[in-house]
């Protein structure tokens, strides 16, 4: 089954979607979309450093993304600039430094487009193993710290006063995000990673009654988007990464439109009823 | 700490202060909270009320002084502000198990005690101010806390709602025999059951029973004689409470449907509603 590039892409993409959805819910709940973007952009610096220091690419991306989140925590303590401005600085400077470094390293040939927009059709069986093993590990940790993380999402003070440790769960969450960005980069690229985290979660919102339901639904919705996007890109001969994002967007639009129609119908029935 | 000895000390803070940079947020805080006791903090904005509450809950480590907390203390905390993003689907029922796991029966009991059973499956973002405060109280209550810390729990609630919430706090105190630290948003009104009023202004300027604080020179200096003249104590003038779901809670804590309830009191402070 994994002999053919298309099924490999499908298995890898679904594996990523299953973990990106639940993790992305927290990005949406905590209003961290820009933070996710910043970490994703820093991945290119990770790529450049990995080539420079000759270390594993995924490891390099993870380390840089984790360092960026630590840098943000430290800078926030200084209380000088708003988080928003700090993120803007970190996001674009890490991306720019990455691009500059890549240009300096004339001795390596780097497929820049592949890193910016991903190349899901070129994933190997090893990549799939990394995605599923890494994804499973991330999900296990996320489930283990679900309650404190959710409590601190609702209110840090309550979580802390009642004996949970919000700082710890927040930091672990950032590390999980770094892991997912590291394994996602090859599939959808640094510029599109956050869309896989945010769009399925936003789509699940209107259909969910509880945080847990929303996490599970966003994983499923992400998997549907990956499948739809990949088949779409095969059929229309479009780039695979962007096609997945477009498929996710279509599902999001559907989720907005459908309940509205149902509500309208109900209102009509109420108006026409006895 | 399961043995609920009355009068047992839950938290004792001595000479505590918190310094941020060169500035003391609060200093010289001495206070003791015992089981079944209600301690109310009053003071102007920026006087260190919330900081003091954080010292008590253990969220902030004091820069000086000591905090002695009873071993394995369970804290229930009702924050001043709780903005829950619309993107988080959270029902009242789910809010109850936010920081701990509790059986369904305990959740039902807490919702029933606070009179919001009918809202169990509503999203918290859709609750009114008073309903939301009740939900937060239910959430703190379900923990069977040794110490209940309430940061301006009646803020943004109309007068009748305020009275009902104070009744509810009293009921929780009576049922669980927890110590209560209440931060009041109002300088001049404290709950009648308050055992100790602590008046803060960067430091503890006076403390004691509500009536003694109202007479103390420090209070007069801080708020003026006019304020002292109006330091009111909220009293019970009624013998029952109307729960938001339409039922009525008698003064002995029993809950009856509205039509079974007989108005046997001469003073009534719930204006503007009809009794069928």
Interface residues (C-beta under 8 A of the other chain):
Chain A: X28 X29 X30 X31 X147 X148 X150 X151 X153 X154 X155 X157 X158 X159 X160 X161 X162 X163 X164 X201 X202 X205 X208 X209 X210 X211 X213 X214
Chain B: X54 X57 X58 X59 X74 X75 X76 X77 X79 X82 X84 X85 X87 X88 X89 X90 X91 X94 X95 X98 X99 X100 X101 X121 X143 X149
